Amino acid sequence: MNESTIRTEHIAAGSLMRNDRVVIDADELPYLVDAVADIPDGGVRVTYSSGDAVEYAAGEQVAVVDC
């Protein structure tokens, strides 16, 4: 699947919510957000349904699938 078949928009990582679909790599399927938690440095820890967790600065822009 390539980026031309997935419409995305960019939002701040701090605005992510459960069930958002984040595009981390344009050559892969989107990751489904399972949980978002604040971390002490002002960022957020995003846990995906795959079990992978990524820490982002709260204002860092991430691409989400635009439904």
FENLIN-V895939 format. One record per residue. N is the residue number from 0. RES is the residue in three letters. PSI is psi in whole degrees, -180 to 180 (none if undefined). Layout:
n: {N;N}
res: {RES;RES}
psi: {PSI;PSI}
This chain:
n: {0;1;2;3;4;5;6;7;8;9;10;11;12;13;14;15;16;17;18;19;20;21;22;23;24;25;26;27;28;29;30;31;32;33;34;35;36;37;38;39;40;41;42;43;44;45;46;47;48;49;50;51;52;53;54;55;56;57;58;59;60;61;62;63;64;65;66}
res: {MET;ASN;GLU;SER;THR;ILE;ARG;THR;GLU;HIS;ILE;ALA;ALA;GLY;SER;LEU;MET;ARG;ASN;ASP;ARG;VAL;VAL;ILE;ASP;ALA;ASP;GLU;LEU;PRO;TYR;LEU;VAL;ASP;ALA;VAL;ALA;ASP;ILE;PRO;ASP;GLY;GLY;VAL;ARG;VAL;THR;TYR;SER;SER;GLY;ASP;ALA;VAL;GLU;TYR;ALA;ALA;GLY;GLU;GLN;VAL;ALA;VAL;VAL;ASP;CYS}
psi: {132;170;-27;-18;-9;119;129;161;157;131;163;138;-33;-13;-2;148;163;139;2;151;114;132;109;-40;126;-21;2;165;154;152;135;125;127;-40;150;127;141;145;157;-30;9;0;-166;147;119;123;127;161;-20;-12;-13;143;137;137;133;152;145;-34;-1;135;133;151;126;151;128;108;none}
